[in-house]
Amino acid sequence: MSVTDILESMEYGPAPESPQFVNEWLDHHQRRFGQFIGGSWVQSNESFEVFNPGNGSVICTVGQTDDAQVDAAVRAARTALPLWQGLTGEERGRYLYVIARQIQKHARLFAVLESMDNGKPIRETRDLDIPLAARHFYYHAGWAALLETSFPNHQALGVCGQIIPWNFPLLMLAWKIAPALACGNTVVLKPAEFTPLTGLLFAEICTAAGLPAGVVNIITGDGACGAALVNHPDVNKIAFTGSTEVGRIIRRATAGTGKKLSLELGGKSPFIVFEDADLDGAVEGLVDAIWFNQGQVCCAGSRLLVQESIAEKLLKKIRARMENLRVGDPLDKAIDIGAIVAPVQLERINELVQKGLEEGAEIFQPTWACPREGWFYPPTLLTNVEPASTVAQIEIFGPVLVAMTFRTPCEAVELANNTVYGLAASVWTENINLAHDIAARVKAGTIWVNCTNQFDASSGFGGFRESGYGREGGPEGLREYLAASFQPVSETSNLANESKSPGPLTPYPLSPGGARGELDRTHKLYIGGKQVRPDGNYSFEVEGQEIARGNRKDIRNAVEAAQNAAKAWANTPAFTRAQILYYLAENLQDWGPNPVFECAAMTDKFEGSVHEVPMRGFTYTRNEPIGVIGIVCPNSTEGLLKLTCMAIGMGNTVVVIPSSENPIPAVELYRILEMSDIPAGVVNIVTGLQDELIPTLADHDGVDSIWYFGPPEGAADVELRSCGNLKQTWATRYEPWLDIRYLCERATQVKNIWIPMGE
Ligand code: NAI
């Protein structure tokens, strides 16, 4: 073939990266690995094989950690805690810095090993996975040094159990371990069974960095091993990334245990292209969005939403680009798409595509064939897809793009939000106003404007809705590994109820009032801005007053009212919300000192920030409302007022179940709310017996977060019931509402919006 021929066809030759280093490393270990526990290597009785997806061959065997070894790892982490926490933040930061340097020094070994283990192209491991992992340790080395000044009154949680998936093995490890260590925790981390190898190499890095024994423990094994870690009683925090299904199992398993939990789950992220977008840029963005890492990315832009006027033009460009993509040996530097991690995953992709075709989708795949050896799947485009169809709703986790059209920006937002997920979104338009508007309206933790799949340690990552909760990266990511130590609840508060003992509960309908000709006056519920009688017409008596006893229908009505009011209230400017709360504070003056003034003050101060990410551009964050918050109130009036006002101050709507023992302040409150400017449905109050009402509220899929203050059995119940729609939970007997910033954090979720700069 002549040079002219090559230039004509633009055919690439192979450019293979050598696996020699990796083979030497594997041979050095006799291709057999145990667990890294307490700074030493421990063999397991059982083991499993690890495969190279690029050619299907066995790379090595790895130990299956049994329950006793999980226990040993947790104990090692616990033993290491005092020493690790005895260091200053700066001293811990130095260790993280050394780890970052070690990752960089061994970057090639890591990159090749990752590609062999996972099947992802060497270009990606070399240019993205490994550098980003190192960056994460550098970034958190800095946070460790700044921790005491930046997070005063916070302490580490203790032993953290961390479970990661197979799609970004080293990067997910870094996302988990770096912040945990920076905050003074010790960890037991379990890599996914398909891809344990860079985790094991990382264990060696820890030794090389001189990290004290037991600070990091790496255990390998399957889901049973993960479950043993989750269920271990001496673990203080579980951090999980993986499927939504397993996330639910873990939520259930940790309910009522007091373990802090962060979940980074699946997604079905929209890639929205408006008619004024730079279409060639969007096509390249799409390649990155859905064919990066074979589409096995939780935030993959797997749903293309394109404005109808340019749909055909864009799809034509996409098909042409797909024809030029190269699938092949992950170690070949000239390929775009590598191998699928395992045959079971390949099968899942095949099945879902088949299902899509049965439901009427049309398929486009390039004319070329994938390599026969190894586990490959071609880039695939599905059109003629209905928004409700399986392939538009379910995470395929493969190189499969589904395309749909829209006409107006509103329709784009509706389609974008039309799944249970909310992990990320990509918005393509040259119109700055439209970009920011869509970024604000799409429910997702990360929005990329005219870019996609950008990650950085400074920019927190995590989901809304069933994509999970908690963030990794940024200051908000650190909070996942810290506990705040608050002052006790004020003893000097002179609010209505504090010193009163609650009256007896009468859980049956009372005899009608009217003695001596007085009119019967049963307090009502407050739903949708109106006083309403309880559905069952029942009441109960507290301190001689008849309190409406709501039932599950009342809760459902209240949730509906809160849902109806949510959008408009969330879009009401913070300044306006603050003014409305000030007005409420004025009207509550007769109650004595109360926290509403402070809540009003905070409402327009809890602002987002700007991050310096390593690209020409920046990310800005918005502290967005969570949606509908169900509040199961504690006994104190301060709690009732502060929880309600700060939740709505942050733009949420609420369904409040006041204390059954002390409901009178709540019924007095709604009379004042009625005269306030708070729109109907923003605050809904359902009095009654809390135990009767909680199940309906905690089960309700229209509730996005539930706050519960009470005994541990109740907390366990609420957490268990949250599994349905994976609503966020804040369930505690502790009443830390003196810390207003903490309250704001609980009432919001961080959205990171990436804005590139340049022509
Ligand atoms: P998975 O969620 O089962 O596995 C993730 C991790 O959890 C692995 O380390 C696994 O060993 C562990 N695990 C499994 N069962 C567990 C349990 N009961 N308790 C504790 N840990 C447990 O994901 P899998 O089976 O590898 O992939 C299935 C599907 O999940 C994929 O097709 C994809 O749709 C989705 N997925 C999503 C990921 C994401 O980042 N959002 C990552 C991996 C998979």
Boltz pocket constraint, residues with backbone or C-beta under 6 A from the ligand:
constraints:
  - pocket:
      binder: B
      contacts: [[A, 163], [A, 164], [A, 165], [A, 166], [A, 167], [A, 190], [A, 191], [A, 192], [A, 193], [A, 221], [A, 222], [A, 223], [A, 224], [A, 225], [A, 226], [A, 227], [A, 228], [A, 230], [A, 241], [A, 242], [A, 243], [A, 244], [A, 246], [A, 247], [A, 249], [A, 250], [A, 264], [A, 265], [A, 266], [A, 267], [A, 297], [A, 298], [A, 345], [A, 348], [A, 395], [A, 396], [A, 397]]
      max_distance: 6.0
